[in-house]
Amino acid sequence: MRVPFLDIPGQYKEVRHLIDPAIAEIMETGAYVLGKWNTQLETELAQRHGVKHGIALNSGTDALRIGMQAAGIGPGDEVITTAFTFVATVETIVQVGAVPVFVDVIENTFDINPDLIEAAITPRTKAILPIHLFGQLCDMPAIMDIARRHNLMVLEDAAQAIVTSQDGVMAGGFGICAGVSFYVTKNLGAAGDGGLLLTNDDEVARRSKSLRVHGMGRERYYYDEIGYTSRMAELQAAVLCAKLTRLDAWNERRAEIAERYQAALADSSYDIPYIRPNNECTWHQYTVRHDDREAIMAGLKEDGIDSAIYYPVPLHLHEPYAHFGGGAGSLPVTERVSKQCFSLPVGHHLSDEQADYVIQRLLARQSVTA
Ligand SMILES: *Cc1c(COP(=O)(O)O)cnc(C)c1O
C-alpha cells in the first residue's frame, strides 16, 4: 500500500466546479489584482477568526514582515521567539531590522515555553512572537499575561493555524496581528503563494494595506513610507475561496485520522503529540518523537509510507542565524526534539485503511528497532 504525504491535485478535483469558472472569469475580465475574490477572502477569514481586518498578501512570510513593520517593530528592537520553526518567522524579524531572541520550547507541544520568556526580556524587548506550530495554539493566557506585565506586543505566527482556536478564540484574536500562510501544503493552500494578515488594530490594517502597494497612501503615486509589492493575485484568492468551502470538512477528517493515531500509539514507544485541553487542534502536522527516527523513517519508506521532518535543524544552528543564538547546547529541548521528531501523513486524502496501515507499520517498526 502507498500512503502519500499529501494529495494536492485531489483537493482541486473536489472544488474544480468552483475554481474553473472563476479562473475563466478572471482571465476574461482582466481583473487580476485587488478584486472581488481578494475582498471575499479577506472578509470571510476575518469573520471566521473574529477579527476586524483581513489583509490578503503575497505570502505568509510577507504577512509576518508587513505585520511587524506596521506594528512599529524595527531597528534596535528585540523580538522573543523560538528556533524550532520555519525560517520565515526569524528571517522577517531580521528583515525589519530587529533582533530575534531565542527561548526554548516545550517538549510535547513544540512551542514557546512561557516559563522561559521573562528571563529573556531586556530593556530593548519590544515583542513576543509565538508560533502556533502544527495546528494548535501556544499557551496564550501565559504569554499574554507576561506581555501585559512587561508592556510588550504579541505577534502571532499563525501560518499553520488557520481557523484554529483556544478557549473559543481564534488565532489572531490574541496579539496585535497574526500572519497566516496559504502556501500549497498548508491546510488551506493556494496554487502557489499567498498569505493573510489578521488584526483588530485599525492603524496596523491601514499601514499594511499601504505597505503591500509600495507604501502608497490614499492618493495614487504618493508614498507614505517604503513598502513592498505584496498583492495577492486574484487567481490565488479565487482558488482559496473555493477551497475554503471545504476547509472545515477537510479539518474534521484530519482530526479523525489524528485521533486514530493518538489512540493506537498511546502505549507505544512513540511520544505522541500533546494537545492542550483548551485547544481545538487542526492538525497541520501529526508529529511524533522517537530516538530511532532515522531507522523508523527508512523502514516506513520501504513500506510505502511517506514521512517528513519539521524541522531537522533549529534556526540558531544555521550559519546566517547563528550569531543571534548561543550555539549548540543553548536550547537543549529544541535541539533534542529536532533530532527525534517526524511527521506522518494526516491529510483528508487518507482512508481508514491507509491510517491503520501506518499504525500497523509504526508498531511493527518500533519492535524491530527497540
Ligand atoms: C509556512 C510558514 C511560514 C511562511 O509562510 P509562506 O506563505 O510560505 O511565506 C511562516 N511560518 C511558519 C511557521 C510556516 O509554517
The ligand as an SDF file (V2000), in Angstrom:
LIG
                    3D

 15 15  0  0  0  0  0  0  0  0999 V2000
    4.6500   28.3340    6.0450 C   0  0  0  0  0  0  0  0  0  0  0  0
    5.1710   29.0950    7.2050 C   0  0  0  0  0  0  0  0  0  0  0  0
    5.5460   30.4450    7.1270 C   0  0  0  0  0  0  0  0  0  0  0  0
    5.6950   31.1910    5.8350 C   0  0  0  0  0  0  0  0  0  0  0  0
    4.6300   31.2040    5.0010 O   0  0  0  0  0  0  0  0  0  0  0  0
    4.8440   31.3290    3.4130 P   0  0  0  0  0  0  0  0  0  0  0  0
    3.4380   31.5220    2.9340 O   0  0  0  0  0  0  0  0  0  0  0  0
    5.4760   30.0720    2.9360 O   0  0  0  0  0  0  0  0  0  0  0  0
    5.6810   32.5300    3.1550 O   0  0  0  0  0  0  0  0  0  0  0  0
    5.9060   31.1020    8.2960 C   0  0  0  0  0  0  0  0  0  0  0  0
    5.9250   30.4700    9.4770 N   0  0  0  0  0  0  0  0  0  0  0  0
    5.6070   29.1720    9.6010 C   0  0  0  0  0  0  0  0  0  0  0  0
    5.6290   28.5370   10.9520 C   0  0  0  0  0  0  0  0  0  0  0  0
    5.2270   28.4260    8.4740 C   0  0  0  0  0  0  0  0  0  0  0  0
    4.9200   27.1400    8.6060 O   0  0  0  0  0  0  0  0  0  0  0  0
  1  2  1  0
  2  3  1  0
  2 14  2  0
  3  4  1  0
  3 10  2  0
  4  5  1  0
  5  6  1  0
  6  7  2  0
  6  8  1  0
  6  9  1  0
 10 11  1  0
 11 12  2  0
 12 13  1  0
 12 14  1  0
 14 15  1  0
M  END
$$$$
